Amino acid sequence: MATKMIGATIRMPRLFQRSLLDVRLGFALMRDRRVPLRAKLLAILIGLALTGLVEFLELPVEGLLSMLLPILGDVGDVLVDGAEMIAGPLLLAGLLLPLLAPRDVVDQIRSERSASTPAPKAPIIDI
């Protein structure tokens, strides 16, 4: 993707050439054996660190909620924190893995996924 200017061509960096938020591709990469285990673990560890940071930033609000609504606040806090600590790292790992995995494997899996999804034979008209 290049942009023409007067007498110059600007090349876009590799990071901005494709969609940044493809969670399905990230989960497909997570299941694929061609992606190195190191990239998968790094994505999960970064997801855990970011989720932990969010949890740390939520502590004052959770403490206030726990003081205002003692039983309901504590139960809600445990449920929400538990869901965040499971879903947060997995979602963030799915977002980060296309950037951390080897480029040739990502391109190969992306092309395999696009070939397996057939295009509609006729235009879809939704009224």
Residue, then its C-alpha position, 0 to 999 in steps of 0.5 A: m500500500a503506497t501513497k503517491m505524493i508530489g515526487a515521493t512515495i510513502r510506504m506504509p509500515r508492515l503493521f498497518q498493511r492488514s487488519l489489526l483486530d482479527v481475533r478469529l485469525g488469532f484463535a486460528l493461529m493459537r490452534d495451529r501447530r505451525v505457530p511456535l509455542r514461544a509466540k503463543l506463550l508470549a501472547i498469553l503472557i502479554g495478555l495476562a500482564l495487561t489484564g493484571l494492569v487493568e485489575f490493579l487500576e480497578l482496585p480503588v473502584e472495587g474497594l469503594l463498591s465493596m464498602l457501599l454494598p458489602i455482600l453484593g459488591d464482594v460477590g460481583d467483584v469475584l464474578v467479574d474479576g474471575a471472568e476478566m482473568i480468564a477471558g481477558p488474556l485469551l482475547l488479548a492473546g488472540l489480538l496479539l498473536p497475528l503480530l507475534a507469529p512468523r509472517d509467512v505462517v500468518d499469511q499462509i493461514r490467512s490464505e487458507r482461511s479465505a480459500s475455505t470460506p466460499a464467496p456467495k454465488a449471488p449478491i445478498i440483498d437484505i431488506 
